[in-house]
Structure formats: C-alpha cells, structure tokens
C-alpha cells in the first residue's frame, strides 16, 4: 500500500502527463517551445516595462538631486491612471524577473 499523494505517481508517468495536457507535448517539445518564445516574451516585457517607467510622472527636480528641501521629498498618493501605471509596472517587473529566472534554468539544461 503506497502512502502519499497518488497524483505524484501519475505525473511521473509520461503517458499520464500526456493525458493532463490538452495537446500532447513531450517534455522535449515543451522545452523547445520555451526556448523559442521566452526571448521574445522577455523583449516584450522589457519594452513594456521601459514604456511604463517613462510614463510615470516624476516630481524630482534638479534641486532635489543636490539636497533640496525635505518638503519636496514627501511622498504623495497616486490616483487615477497614475496608480494603474504604477501597479502595472510592478507586475511587469515581477514577470520579467520570473522569465529571467526561468531562462537561467532553461539554459542550464
């Protein structure tokens, strides 16, 4: 009698894994797809993140770079589209980091 999850036994079997996937790819075919499309996804994420960073409003002036007053450095509440651009930048940044870590594992094999 086996103790433990039965799904782990099913996933170790290639035929069972093939049944779980809608279009039956082998592991080699999946890795080939990842190595083909991952660089393109990283390019799209990088361009999108750059555009979102450039769209963000910056209140920093040249005076704050040289030790401007403290009242200028108080943070303010983001509202409207600025808030959505800020959160989209964070999400795209996390996706870019995740794709980079995935690329490290794919290249390592």
C-alpha positions in Angstrom: 0.0 0.0 0.0 1.5 3.3 -1.1 1.5 6.2 1.3 1.4 9.7 -0.2 -0.3 11.5 -3.0 -1.3 9.4 -5.9 -1.0 12.4 -8.3 2.7 12.4 -7.9 2.9 8.9 -9.2 0.7 9.8 -12.1 2.8 12.8 -13.0 6.0 10.7 -13.0 4.4 8.6 -15.8 4.8 10.3 -19.2 1.5 8.9 -20.5 -0.3 10.3 -17.5 1.3 13.7 -18.1 0.3 13.5 -21.7 -3.3 12.9 -20.7 -3.2 16.0 -18.4 -2.0 18.3 -21.2 -4.6 19.2 -23.8 -2.2 18.8 -26.7 0.2 16.0 -26.0 3.6 17.6 -26.0 6.6 15.7 -24.7 8.9 17.4 -22.2 11.4 18.0 -25.0 8.8 19.7 -27.2 7.8 21.9 -24.2 11.4 22.9 -23.6 11.8 23.7 -27.2 8.8 25.9 -27.2 10.1 27.7 -24.1 13.5 28.3 -25.6 11.9 29.6 -28.8 9.4 32.0 -27.3 11.0 33.0 -24.0 13.4 35.5 -25.5 10.6 37.2 -27.4 8.5 37.4 -24.2 11.4 38.9 -22.4 11.8 41.6 -25.2 8.1 42.4 -25.0 8.2 42.6 -21.2 11.4 44.8 -21.3 9.9 47.2 -23.8 6.6 47.4 -21.9 8.4 48.0 -18.6 10.5 50.7 -20.1 7.5 52.4 -21.5 5.6 52.2 -18.2 8.6 53.6 -16.3 8.8 56.5 -18.8 5.1 57.2 -18.5 5.3 57.6 -14.7 5.2 61.2 -13.5 8.3 62.3 -11.7 8.3 65.3 -9.3 12.1 65.2 -8.8 13.7 68.3 -10.0 17.4 69.1 -10.3 17.3 70.8 -6.9 16.4 67.6 -5.1 19.4 65.9 -6.6 21.6 68.3 -4.7 19.9 68.1 -1.4 16.7 70.0 -1.9 14.3 70.8 1.0 12.6 68.0 2.8 9.2 69.3 2.0 9.8 68.4 -1.7 10.6 64.8 -0.9 7.3 63.9 0.9 5.5 61.1 -0.9 2.1 61.7 -2.3 -0.9 59.5 -3.0 -1.2 58.1 -6.5 -4.6 58.4 -8.1 -6.3 57.5 -11.3 -4.3 56.3 -14.2 -1.0 57.0 -12.4 -2.0 54.4 -9.8 -2.7 51.8 -12.5 0.6 52.6 -14.3 2.4 52.2 -11.1 0.9 48.8 -10.3 1.3 47.6 -13.9 5.0 48.5 -13.7 5.4 46.3 -10.6 3.5 43.4 -12.2 5.6 43.6 -15.4 8.8 43.9 -13.4 7.9 40.7 -11.4 7.0 38.9 -14.7 10.3 40.0 -16.2 12.3 38.7 -13.2 10.4 35.4 -13.3 11.1 35.0 -17.0 14.8 35.7 -16.4 15.0 33.1 -13.7 13.2 30.6 -16.0 15.7 31.4 -18.7 18.5 30.6 -16.3 17.0 27.2 -15.7 16.3 26.5 -19.4 19.8 27.5 -20.5 21.3 25.4 -17.7 19.9 22.2 -19.1 
